[in-house]
């Protein structure tokens, strides 16, 4: 009775060669890092939705949507990284191909978020002006207290009385500049992070494609070898 021609993970590993083993472990490390980044994105999105920070107190259009997008992307990154890590450990081509396809889709989505954040950053002054007018007085008072400012452009522009007092002096500066610094920097960091993570993911996709090609070649060689053995046994 012929032996099973199924290729085990250890047999594939033994035929990888030093260079491909190095690529495999680099890809594995990249997947672990990707999983950590996914958890971080998930945490940031949840924190924005649940927090009472300045950004969340101010009714900025699209902020909740952006936070939900971060949660969704973070969750997808974790799931995809699990596929990639499992595929690497098991040398499973189906999991690795699924990892490549899903990660490619995710890269496009993340680049979209990065571009949207960059575009929104250019519209931030207008968005903040509208948001200030649409936010209730209690929340505006809290923002003024947190940022030690009063009114929007200055202390006479849509201010909520009384203005905060710092070192026994009534604050007269507006909240526009502190808000731009507070929220604008965060949006810039988000855009840069999305682009950097996307570049890392593209690097991971390329390495995984190389590994899938190598695994497929090993499968083909192994099956060809087993077929030759079976033919020799039949001849005997």
C-alpha positions in Angstrom: 0.0 0.0 0.0 1.5 3.4 -1.0 2.4 5.9 1.7 0.4 9.2 2.0 1.8 11.8 -0.3 0.6 14.6 2.0 3.4 17.1 2.7 3.9 18.1 6.3 4.8 21.5 7.6 8.1 20.2 8.9 9.0 18.7 5.5 8.3 22.1 3.9 10.4 23.9 6.5 13.3 21.5 5.9 13.3 22.3 2.2 13.0 26.1 2.5 16.7 27.0 2.6 18.3 29.5 4.9 17.3 32.6 2.8 13.7 31.6 2.6 13.6 30.7 6.3 14.9 34.2 7.0 12.1 35.7 4.8 9.6 33.5 6.6 10.6 34.7 10.1 10.7 38.4 8.9 7.2 38.0 7.6 6.1 36.3 10.8 7.6 39.2 12.9 5.8 41.7 10.5 2.5 39.9 11.1 2.9 40.0 14.9 3.7 43.8 14.6 0.7 44.2 12.3 -1.5 42.5 15.0 -0.2 44.9 17.6 -0.9 47.9 15.4 -4.4 46.5 14.7 -5.1 46.3 18.5 -3.7 49.9 18.8 -6.1 51.2 16.1 -9.0 49.3 17.7 -8.1 50.9 21.1 -7.8 54.4 19.6 -11.2 54.2 17.8 -12.9 52.9 21.0 -11.2 55.6 23.1 -12.4 58.3 20.7 -16.0 57.0 20.8 -16.1 56.6 24.6 -14.0 59.6 25.7 -14.9 63.1 26.8 -11.9 64.8 25.2 -12.0 68.2 23.5 -12.4 66.6 20.1 -15.4 64.5 21.2 -17.0 67.4 23.2 -16.9 69.5 20.0 -19.5 68.4 17.5 -17.1 68.0 14.6 -18.8 66.5 11.5 -17.5 63.1 10.6 -15.5 62.5 13.9 -17.7 59.5 15.0 -17.5 58.1 11.5 -13.7 58.3 11.6 -13.6 56.6 15.0 -15.9 53.8 13.8 -13.6 53.4 10.7 -10.6 53.1 13.0 -12.4 50.4 15.1 -13.4 48.5 11.9 -9.9 48.7 10.4 -8.3 47.7 13.7 -10.5 44.6 14.0 -9.8 43.6 10.3 -6.1 44.1 10.8 -6.1 41.7 13.8 -8.2 39.1 12.0 -6.0 39.3 8.8 -2.8 39.1 10.9 -4.1 35.9 12.5 -4.7 34.4 9.0 -1.2 35.4 8.0 0.5 34.1 11.2 -1.5 30.8 11.0 -0.6 30.4 7.3 3.1 30.9 8.0 3.2 28.5 10.9 1.2 25.8 9.1 2.6 26.5 5.6 -1.0 26.7 4.4 -1.3 28.2 1.0 -5.0 28.8 1.3 -4.6 30.9 4.5 -1.7 32.8 3.0 -3.5 33.6 -0.3 -6.5 34.7 1.8 -4.1 36.9 3.8 -2.7 38.4 0.6 -6.2 39.2 -0.8 -7.7 40.6 2.4 -4.6 42.6 3.2 -4.5 44.1 -0.3 -8.1 45.3 0.1 -7.3 46.7 3.6 -4.3 48.6 2.2 -6.6 50.4 -0.3 -9.1 51.2 2.5 -6.4 52.5 4.8 -4.9 54.7 2.1 -8.5 56.0 1.6 -8.7 56.9 5.3 -5.3 58.5 5.1 -6.2 60.6 2.1 -9.6 61.5 3.7 -7.8 62.6 6.9 -5.4 64.7 4.9 -8.2 66.4 2.9 -10.2 66.9 6.1 -7.2 68.5 7.7 -7.3 71.2 5.0 -10.9 71.9 5.8 -10.4 71.8 9.5 -10.7 75.6 10.1 -14.2 75.6 8.5 -15.2 72.4 10.2 -14.2 73.8 13.6 -16.1 77.1 13.0 -19.3 75.2 12.1 -18.8 72.7 15.0 -18.3 75.6 17.5 -21.6 77.1 16.5 -23.4 73.7 16.7 -22.1 72.7 20.1 -24.2 73.4 23.2 -23.0 75.9 25.8 -22.2 73.3 28.5 -19.7 71.5 26.3 -18.2 74.8 25.0 -17.7 75.8 28.6 -15.9 72.6 29.3 -13.7 73.1 26.2 -12.9 76.7 27.3 -11.9 75.4 30.7 -9.7 72.5 29.4 -7.9 74.7 26.8 -7.8 77.9 28.9 -9.5 80.0 26.2 -12.6 81.9 25.7 -14.8 82.2 22.6 -13.8 80.9 19.2 -11.6 83.5 17.4 -11.4 85.7 20.5 -13.2 86.3 23.9 -16.1 88.2 22.2 -16.8 85.6 19.5 -19.5 83.2 20.6 -18.0 82.9 24.0 -19.6 81.2 27.0 -19.6 83.3 30.1 -17.8 83.4 32.4 -14.5 83.1 30.7 -11.9 80.9 32.5 -9.6 82.6 35.0 -5.9 81.6 35.0 -3.6 83.0 37.7 -6.3 85.5 38.7 -6.4 86.8 35.1 -9.5 86.4 32.9 -8.5 84.6 29.7 -9.0 86.6 26.5 -7.4 84.4 23.8 -9.8 82.5 21.6 -10.1 78.7 21.3 -9.3 78.6 17.6 -5.5 78.2 17.8 -5.6 75.7 20.7 -8.2 73.6 18.9 -6.2 73.7 15.6 -3.1 72.5 17.5 -5.1 69.9 19.5 -7.1 68.3 16.7 -5.0 69.2 13.7 -2.0 67.4 15.1 -4.1 64.4 15.8 -5.4 64.3 12.3 -2.0 64.7 10.8 -0.7 61.8 12.9 -3.6 59.7 11.9 -3.0 60.3 8.2 0.8 59.6 8.5 0.1 56.4 10.6 -2.4 55.1 8.0 0.1 55.6 5.1 3.1 54.1 7.1 1.0 51.1 8.1 -0.1 50.7 4.5 3.5 50.7 3.3 4.4 48.0 5.9 1.5 45.9 4.7 2.6 46.2 1.1 6.0 44.9 2.2 4.3 42.0 4.0 2.2 41.2 0.9 5.4 41.0 -1.3 7.2 38.7 1.2 4.1 36.5 1.5 3.8 36.2 -2.3 7.5 35.1 -2.4 6.8 32.5 0.3 3.6 31.2 -1.3 5.5 30.7 -4.6 8.3 28.8 -2.7 5.8 26.6 -0.8 4.0 25.8 -4.1 7.3 24.8 -5.7 8.2 22.6 -2.7 4.7 20.9 -3.0 5.2 20.3 -6.7 8.7 18.9 -6.2 7.6 16.6 -3.3 4.6 15.3 -5.2 6.8 14.7 -8.3 9.3 12.8 -6.1 6.5 10.7 -4.5 5.0 9.9 -7.9 8.4 8.7 -9.2 8.7 6.5 -6.1 5.3 5.0 -6.6 6.1 4.2 -10.3 9.4 2.5 -9.3 7.5 0.4 -6.7 4.9 -0.6 -9.2 7.7 -1.7 -11.6 9.2 -3.8 -8.9 
